[in-house]
Amino acid sequence: MIGLENMSKEFAEDLIVLVNSLKKLPKTGKVKQTYESKKTGKEMTKEFKYTQLDVILDKIKENNNFALLQPICFDEKQGKLGIKCILVHKSGQSLVSEIYPLKDKDKIQDEGAEITYRRRYVIGSFLGVATDEDTDGPRINDNKPKAEPMTDEQAFIIADLNPDLKEKIMEIYKKDYAKLTKLEADKVINSLKKNGLIKSKEEAEIEQKEKEDVF
């Protein structure tokens, strides 16, 4: 960010007043989003509220010490168009943000919605304003691939563990040991091998071969 290093005391004091005035802005906008329930794992839809762009801009305009500009610029490094925030103080000093790139859009309607959406988020990031409801509760569905179930080999190893180890696994992962993901099962097996609680595949094969040689 350009301007922080040479900020005057007057600019800093007025900036603090501006930022504090943006606390608890009303969230009058509404949008429906799909998320994954933590309890059931099923997809659900919930309506979230957010602070609309014009509400933020109107609040900033109430402060006569600043003017906010959001020009669309070209980022030569990324080769993309983006939005920049410029906060001009009455003293002539200013704060200038980096460029926030816009996503590529095929339709002009999509492009307009993208610009509005980005402008709102850019202001939030630039001035430290929470423009959306806290969505920490539900997990938003961001199209990430679902976790792979554990392999047959992993299931066989874990099913062969003694009851105490199985109970410990369920206590750690808060679910039945048979429902572990591939990644979780891999962590469990590697940890048990490291602590000498189970043998590696190679060690088990050697032990089995030694038994067969005896007979």
C-alpha positions as CSV (number, residue, x, y, z in Angstrom):
1,M,0.0,0.0,0.0
2,I,1.4,3.4,-1.0
3,G,1.1,6.3,1.4
4,L,1.5,4.7,4.8
5,E,5.1,5.5,5.2
6,N,4.6,9.3,4.8
7,M,1.3,9.6,6.6
8,S,0.9,12.8,8.7
9,K,-0.5,12.9,12.2
10,E,-3.6,14.8,10.9
11,F,-4.2,12.2,8.2
12,A,-3.8,9.3,10.7
13,E,-6.2,10.9,13.2
14,D,-8.8,11.5,10.6
15,L,-8.4,8.0,9.2
16,I,-9.0,6.5,12.6
17,V,-12.2,8.5,12.9
18,L,-13.3,7.3,9.4
19,V,-12.6,3.6,10.1
20,N,-14.3,3.7,13.4
21,S,-17.4,5.2,11.8
22,L,-17.7,2.2,9.6
23,K,-18.3,-0.2,12.5
24,K,-21.5,-2.2,12.5
25,L,-22.9,-1.0,9.2
26,P,-26.3,-2.4,8.5
27,K,-26.4,-5.6,6.4
28,T,-29.5,-5.1,4.3
29,G,-28.4,-7.1,1.3
30,K,-29.4,-10.8,1.0
31,V,-28.0,-13.7,-0.9
32,K,-28.7,-17.5,-0.8
33,Q,-25.7,-19.8,-0.6
34,T,-25.3,-23.5,-0.6
35,Y,-23.2,-25.0,2.2
36,E,-22.4,-28.4,3.7
37,S,-23.9,-29.2,7.1
38,K,-21.3,-30.0,9.7
39,K,-23.7,-32.4,11.5
40,T,-25.2,-34.3,8.6
41,G,-22.7,-33.6,5.7
42,K,-25.7,-32.8,3.5
43,E,-26.0,-29.8,1.2
44,M,-28.3,-27.1,2.5
45,T,-29.2,-23.6,1.5
46,K,-29.2,-20.6,3.8
47,E,-29.8,-16.9,3.3
48,F,-26.8,-14.6,4.3
49,K,-26.9,-10.9,4.8
50,Y,-24.2,-8.4,3.6
51,T,-23.6,-4.7,3.6
52,Q,-24.5,-3.2,0.3
53,L,-21.9,-1.2,-1.7
54,D,-24.0,2.0,-1.6
55,V,-24.4,1.9,2.2
56,I,-20.6,1.8,2.6
57,L,-20.0,4.6,0.1
58,D,-22.7,6.8,1.6
59,K,-21.1,6.4,5.0
60,I,-17.7,7.3,3.7
61,K,-19.1,10.4,2.0
62,E,-20.5,11.6,5.4
63,N,-16.9,12.2,6.4
64,N,-15.8,15.4,4.8
65,N,-12.1,14.7,5.3
66,F,-11.8,12.0,2.6
67,A,-12.8,11.1,-0.9
68,L,-12.7,7.5,-2.1
69,L,-11.9,6.5,-5.7
70,Q,-12.1,3.1,-7.2
71,P,-10.7,3.2,-10.7
72,I,-10.4,0.1,-12.9
73,C,-6.8,-0.3,-13.9
74,F,-4.7,-2.7,-15.9
75,D,-2.2,-4.8,-14.0
76,E,0.8,-5.3,-16.3
77,K,2.3,-8.0,-14.1
78,Q,-0.8,-10.2,-14.2
79,G,-2.0,-9.0,-17.5
80,K,-5.5,-8.4,-16.1
81,L,-7.9,-5.6,-15.3
82,G,-8.4,-4.9,-11.6
83,I,-9.8,-2.4,-9.1
84,K,-7.7,-0.1,-7.1
85,C,-8.7,1.9,-4.0
86,I,-7.5,5.5,-3.6
87,L,-8.4,7.3,-0.4
88,V,-7.7,11.0,-0.8
89,H,-7.3,13.2,2.4
90,K,-8.2,16.9,2.5
91,S,-4.5,17.6,3.1
92,G,-3.6,16.3,-0.3
93,Q,-2.1,13.1,1.0
94,S,-3.5,9.7,-0.2
95,L,-3.5,6.0,0.4
96,V,-3.3,3.8,-2.7
97,S,-3.9,0.1,-2.7
98,E,-2.6,-2.7,-4.9
99,I,-4.8,-3.8,-7.8
100,Y,-7.4,-6.4,-7.0
101,P,-7.8,-8.4,-10.2
102,L,-11.2,-9.0,-11.8
103,K,-12.1,-12.5,-13.0
104,D,-12.6,-13.0,-16.8
105,K,-16.3,-12.8,-17.8
106,D,-18.0,-13.7,-21.0
107,K,-21.2,-11.7,-20.5
108,I,-21.4,-8.0,-19.9
109,Q,-24.1,-8.6,-17.2
110,D,-21.7,-10.9,-15.4
111,E,-18.9,-8.4,-15.7
112,G,-21.0,-5.6,-14.1
113,A,-22.0,-7.9,-11.2
114,E,-18.4,-8.9,-10.8
115,I,-17.2,-5.3,-10.6
116,T,-19.8,-4.4,-8.0
117,Y,-19.0,-7.5,-6.0
118,R,-15.2,-6.8,-6.1
119,R,-15.7,-3.1,-5.3
120,R,-17.5,-4.1,-2.1
121,Y,-14.8,-6.6,-1.1
122,V,-12.0,-4.2,-2.0
123,I,-13.4,-1.5,0.3
124,G,-13.8,-4.1,3.1
125,S,-10.2,-5.2,2.8
126,F,-8.9,-1.7,2.3
127,L,-10.6,-0.1,5.3
128,G,-11.0,-3.2,7.5
129,V,-14.8,-3.4,7.2
130,A,-16.7,-6.7,7.7
131,T,-19.1,-6.5,4.8
132,D,-20.6,-10.0,5.3
133,E,-22.1,-12.1,8.0
134,D,-19.7,-14.4,9.8
135,T,-20.1,-17.7,8.0
136,D,-17.8,-19.7,10.3
137,G,-20.7,-21.8,11.4
138,P,-21.7,-23.5,8.1
139,R,-19.1,-24.8,5.7
140,I,-19.7,-23.0,2.4
141,N,-19.7,-25.4,-0.6
142,D,-16.8,-24.2,-2.7
143,N,-16.9,-27.2,-5.0
144,K,-13.9,-28.8,-3.4
145,P,-13.7,-32.6,-4.1
146,K,-15.0,-34.7,-1.3
147,A,-12.6,-36.7,0.8
148,E,-11.8,-40.2,-0.5
149,P,-12.8,-43.1,1.6
150,M,-10.0,-45.3,3.0
151,T,-8.7,-48.1,0.8
152,D,-9.5,-51.8,1.4
153,E,-5.9,-52.3,2.5
154,Q,-6.2,-49.4,5.1
155,A,-9.6,-50.8,6.3
156,F,-8.1,-54.3,6.8
157,I,-5.2,-52.9,8.8
158,I,-7.4,-50.7,11.1
159,A,-10.1,-53.4,11.5
160,D,-7.3,-55.8,12.8
161,L,-6.3,-53.4,15.6
162,N,-7.0,-54.1,19.2
163,P,-10.2,-52.6,20.7
164,D,-8.3,-50.0,22.8
165,L,-6.6,-48.5,19.7
166,K,-9.9,-48.5,17.8
167,E,-11.5,-46.7,20.7
168,K,-8.7,-44.1,20.7
169,I,-9.0,-43.5,17.0
170,M,-12.8,-42.9,17.4
171,E,-12.1,-40.5,20.3
172,I,-9.7,-38.5,18.2
173,Y,-11.7,-38.3,15.0
174,K,-15.2,-38.2,16.6
175,K,-16.6,-41.0,14.4
176,D,-16.5,-44.7,13.8
177,Y,-13.1,-46.0,12.8
178,A,-14.6,-47.7,9.7
179,K,-15.7,-44.2,8.4
180,L,-12.2,-42.7,8.3
181,T,-11.1,-41.0,5.1
182,K,-8.1,-42.2,3.1
183,L,-6.1,-39.3,4.5
184,E,-7.1,-39.8,8.1
185,A,-6.5,-43.6,7.8
186,D,-3.0,-42.9,6.3
187,K,-2.2,-40.6,9.3
188,V,-3.4,-43.2,11.8
189,I,-1.4,-46.1,10.2
190,N,1.8,-44.0,9.8
191,S,1.6,-42.9,13.4
192,L,1.1,-46.5,14.6
193,K,4.0,-47.7,12.5
194,K,6.2,-45.0,13.8
195,N,5.4,-46.0,17.4
196,G,5.9,-49.7,16.7
197,L,2.3,-50.6,17.3
198,I,1.8,-52.2,13.9
199,K,4.2,-53.7,11.4
200,S,4.7,-52.3,7.9
201,K,3.6,-54.4,4.9
202,E,7.2,-55.4,4.3
203,E,7.8,-56.4,7.9
204,A,4.5,-58.5,7.9
205,E,5.5,-60.2,4.7
206,I,9.0,-61.1,6.1
207,E,7.4,-62.4,9.3
208,Q,5.0,-64.5,7.3
209,K,7.7,-65.9,5.1
210,E,9.8,-66.8,8.2
211,K,6.8,-68.7,9.6
212,E,6.4,-70.6,6.3
213,D,10.1,-71.5,6.2
214,V,9.8,-73.0,9.7
215,F,7.2,-75.4,8.5
